[in-house]
Amino acid sequence: MPYVSWKTFLRVFVVIGTGLVAGQAPAEELTIYRAIVGESNQKTPEISTEQMRKILADGSAIIVDARPPQEFVNGHIPKAVELTGSSAVAAVTQMVGNDKSKALVLYCNGPFCEASRRMSAQLLDAGFTNVRRYQLGMPIWRALGGPTEIELEGVVRIFKNDHTAIFLDARSAEDFAKGSIPGAQNLPPEVAAKVKGSPMPLDDFDTRIVLFGRDARQAKALADALSKRPWHNVAYYPGTFEELLAALSAK
């Protein structure tokens, strides 16, 4: 979806998600980060992007990715857990040690995706008592500059199959000169914070961009530096450069 249309899409959610009614609240209080879908007859409450960011910071809930495993490995909200096995309820029950009062936040592929709705209903039926949804999901999380992690399996798959993807190495220029993965370009976080142009693609803001560095901290620093830019299909690899290089070199 083109970047411009995302702007229009997000403006709609400001109105829908904050329940804008004449005289209800000052306009300055209504921000896109506080928006929710605002569905009627919800079985579980929704949280906003602002609330999701707070949960990531304080660890006050377990974040559950309700999407299929192949989508999880290609990019997910940091700290989110992937559910394996044929039964989501069984997987969550095991994950929380049978404590059904644990705070859970589910998300999937956005406002019109049914996965988190279905899973939340199943969890309620199974006796879970503290289930919420980030129904805006991955599309809006990305569009609002939310950090996105990618698993090693996802990086390898993209490297081998998506020849339009851009790989950015967050390591220093000195380390980059000693060798990197084939086709990667160098963009240390301190440079990205100052330079607005190359090597970022200017002809397609939907271009898939994969970030990596010496370790998770360095890659995340580059992701943070790019979070206020219009490219929203960006994910960082939280492992080490050595792990990435070994995986991409394996036949």
C-alpha positions in Angstrom: 0.0 0.0 0.0 1.5 3.4 -1.0 2.7 5.6 1.9 0.4 8.4 1.1 -2.7 6.2 1.4 -1.4 5.1 4.9 -1.7 8.8 5.9 -5.3 8.8 4.9 -5.9 5.5 6.5 -4.4 6.6 9.8 -6.4 9.8 9.9 -9.6 7.7 9.8 -8.4 5.9 12.9 -7.9 9.1 14.8 -11.6 9.8 14.4 -12.8 6.2 14.8 -10.5 5.1 17.5 -10.7 8.1 19.8 -14.5 8.2 19.6 -14.6 11.8 18.4 -17.9 13.4 19.4 -18.5 17.2 19.4 -17.6 18.6 22.7 -16.2 15.3 24.0 -12.6 16.2 24.4 -10.1 19.0 23.3 -8.6 18.3 19.9 -5.1 18.4 21.3 -5.8 15.3 23.3 -6.8 13.2 20.2 -3.7 11.6 18.7 -3.2 8.7 16.4 -1.2 7.0 19.0 -4.2 6.8 21.2 -6.5 5.5 18.5 -8.3 2.1 18.6 -10.6 0.5 16.1 -13.6 1.0 18.4 -15.5 -2.1 17.5 -19.0 -2.6 18.9 -19.9 -5.6 21.0 -16.3 -6.5 21.8 -15.6 -9.6 23.9 -12.2 -8.3 24.8 -11.1 -4.6 25.1 -8.7 -3.0 22.7 -5.5 -1.1 23.5 -3.9 1.7 21.5 -0.4 2.0 20.1 0.5 4.3 23.0 -0.6 1.6 25.4 1.3 -1.1 23.5 4.5 1.0 23.7 4.0 1.3 27.4 3.5 -2.5 27.8 6.7 -3.1 25.8 8.6 -0.7 28.1 7.3 -2.0 31.5 6.6 -5.7 30.6 3.2 -5.6 32.2 1.6 -8.1 29.8 2.6 -11.0 27.6 2.3 -10.0 23.9 1.0 -12.8 21.8 1.3 -12.9 18.0 -1.8 -14.6 16.6 -0.5 -14.8 13.1 0.9 -17.9 11.3 4.5 -18.8 12.2 5.8 -17.9 8.7 4.5 -14.4 9.2 6.0 -14.1 12.7 9.5 -15.0 11.4 9.3 -12.3 8.7 8.6 -9.6 11.3 6.9 -9.1 14.6 6.5 -6.7 17.5 9.6 -7.0 19.8 9.1 -9.3 22.8 6.0 -10.9 21.2 5.8 -14.7 21.5 4.9 -17.1 18.7 2.4 -19.8 19.4 3.2 -23.3 18.2 1.1 -26.5 17.9 -2.4 -27.1 16.8 -4.1 -25.5 19.8 -3.6 -21.9 20.6 -5.4 -22.3 24.0 -3.1 -25.2 25.0 0.0 -23.2 23.9 -1.0 -20.1 25.9 -2.0 -22.2 28.9 1.4 -23.9 28.9 3.2 -20.5 28.4 1.5 -18.9 31.5 2.0 -22.0 33.7 -1.8 -22.5 33.8 -2.2 -19.1 35.4 -5.3 -17.8 33.5 -5.2 -14.4 35.2 -2.0 -13.4 33.4 -2.3 -10.3 31.4 -2.3 -11.0 27.7 -2.3 -8.8 24.6 -3.0 -10.3 21.2 -2.4 -8.8 17.8 -2.5 -9.9 14.2 -2.7 -8.3 10.7 -4.7 -5.2 11.5 -8.3 -4.0 11.8 -9.8 -6.5 9.4 -7.9 -9.5 10.5 -9.9 -12.1 12.5 -7.1 -14.1 14.0 -6.7 -12.1 17.3 -10.5 -11.8 17.7 -10.9 -15.6 17.3 -8.1 -16.4 19.6 -9.3 -14.0 22.3 -12.7 -15.5 22.2 -11.2 -19.0 22.6 -9.1 -17.9 25.5 -12.2 -16.3 27.2 -14.1 -19.6 26.8 -11.2 -21.4 28.3 -11.3 -19.3 31.4 -8.7 -16.6 30.8 -9.7 -13.4 32.5 -7.2 -10.7 31.4 -7.1 -10.7 27.6 -6.8 -7.5 25.5 -6.2 -6.9 21.8 -4.0 -4.5 19.8 -6.5 -4.7 16.9 -4.7 -2.1 14.8 -2.0 -4.8 14.5 1.2 -5.0 12.5 0.2 -2.6 9.6 -0.5 0.3 11.9 2.4 -0.6 14.3 4.8 -0.4 11.3 3.2 2.8 9.9 3.6 4.6 13.2 7.3 3.8 13.4 7.0 0.9 15.8 10.2 -1.2 16.0 9.9 -4.6 14.3 12.1 -7.6 14.9 12.8 -10.3 12.3 13.8 -13.8 13.0 17.0 -15.4 11.5 14.8 -17.7 9.4 13.0 -14.7 8.0 16.3 -12.9 7.2 17.6 -15.9 5.3 14.3 -16.3 3.4 14.3 -12.6 2.3 18.0 -12.6 1.4 17.5 -15.6 -0.9 14.2 -14.8 -2.4 13.5 -11.0 -2.3 16.0 -9.3 -4.5 14.4 -5.9 -4.1 15.1 -5.9 -0.3 17.7 -3.6 1.1 20.1 -4.8 3.8 21.6 -2.1 6.0 24.7 -2.8 8.2 24.7 -0.7 11.4 28.3 -1.5 12.3 31.0 1.1 12.0 32.6 2.0 8.7 35.8 0.3 9.9 34.0 -3.0 10.6 32.0 -2.8 7.4 35.2 -2.4 5.4 36.4 -5.7 6.8 33.5 -7.5 5.3 29.7 -7.7 5.4 26.9 -9.8 3.8 26.7 -9.6 0.0 25.0 -6.5 -1.2 24.6 -4.8 2.2 25.1 -1.1 2.6 26.6 0.6 5.6 24.5 3.0 7.7 25.7 3.4 11.3 23.0 4.8 13.7 24.8 8.0 14.3 25.0 8.6 10.5 21.3 7.7 10.0 20.3 10.3 12.6 21.9 13.1 10.6 21.7 12.0 6.9 18.3 12.0 5.2 19.2 10.4 1.9 21.2 7.5 0.6 21.2 4.5 1.0 17.5 4.7 1.8 15.3 4.1 -1.3 13.5 7.3 -2.4 11.3 5.8 -5.1 9.4 3.3 -3.0 8.7 3.7 0.7 7.3 0.2 0.8 10.7 -1.3 0.0 11.6 -4.1 2.5 14.5 -3.0 4.6 16.4 -5.3 6.9 18.7 -3.9 9.5 21.5 -5.8 11.3 24.5 -4.9 13.3 27.2 -6.1 15.7 24.4 -7.2 18.1 20.7 -6.4 18.9 21.5 -3.1 20.6 23.3 -1.7 17.6 20.6 -2.9 15.1 17.8 -1.5 17.4 19.6 1.8 17.5 19.5 2.0 13.7 15.8 1.1 13.8 15.2 3.8 16.3 17.1 6.3 14.1 14.9 5.4 11.2 11.6 5.3 13.1 10.7 8.9 12.3 11.2 8.4 8.6 8.5 7.5 6.0 9.8 3.9 5.4 7.6 1.6 7.3 8.6 -1.9 6.0 11.6 -2.0 8.2 12.7 -4.8 10.5 15.9 -5.4 12.6 17.6 -8.7 13.3 18.3 -9.0 17.1 21.1 -11.5 16.8 24.8 -11.1 16.3 26.5 -10.4 13.0 28.4 -13.7 13.3 25.2 -15.6 13.6 23.7 -13.9 10.6 26.8 -14.3 8.4 27.0 -18.0 9.3 23.3 -18.6 8.4 23.6 -16.8 5.1 26.8 -18.6 4.2 25.3 -22.1 4.9 24.1 -24.0 1.8 
